[in-house]
Amino acid sequence: MADPTYMIRAIPSIASDNVYCTLLAQSAVHGAMAGYTGFTVGQVNGRHAYIPFNRIIEIQNRIVITDRMWARLLSSTNQPSFLSAKDVIEAIKEEEPPTQLLDDTCTDNKLNHKEIMC
């Protein structure tokens, strides 16, 4: 089996992809020719903007690989999922915080274990 980092994970481009990539490339060239460094280009509120690298990396997003949105992304781009059933089960266990009802413990003396008061 091939290493997944060497696989091409994309679907054929369409005309709107070509237009969007051309706009991004032109924006990047204009920024570079204007003397800007340490930036990338992208759309912010529907307008093309120069985005400094430090703004991009200041917050790290986490991807939940067992989420439906991730599955939709893989499906729409024809990417294979390299997760085994064991990987999915472990990821789900890590995502679920222990809850009062599952742990069968209660810190409030007024509540019974099997009784929920509103």
C-alpha positions, 0 to 999 in steps of 0.5 A, a space after each residue: 500500500 502506498 503512503 497516503 502522504 504521496 497520494 493525490 487527493 482531489 477531484 477534477 477542477 471545474 471552471 469556477 475553481 479555475 477562476 478562483 485560483 486565478 484570482 488568488 494567484 493574481 492577489 498573491 503576485 500583487 501583494 508580493 510586487 507591492 513589497 509585502 512578505 509573510 502573508 497569504 491571500 484569501 477571502 474575508 467577508 467576500 473580499 480578497 485580502 492579504 492575511 499575515 501568517 501570524 494571524 493564521 497560526 495564532 489559533 490551532 483548529 482541531 479536526 474531529 475525524 469521526 465527525 460527519 463533516 469530515 466524512 463528507 469532505 472525504 467523500 466529496 473529494 474522493 479521498 480514502 479514509 485510512 481509519 480502521 474501526 479500532 481508530 474510530 472507537 478510540 477517537 470517540 472515547 477520547 472525545 466523550 467527557 465523563 458525565 455524571 449519569 454515566 459515572 453513576 456518581 452524584 455530588 449533589 446530595 439532594 439528587 438520587 442516582 436514578 432520579 432527575 429533578 427539574 
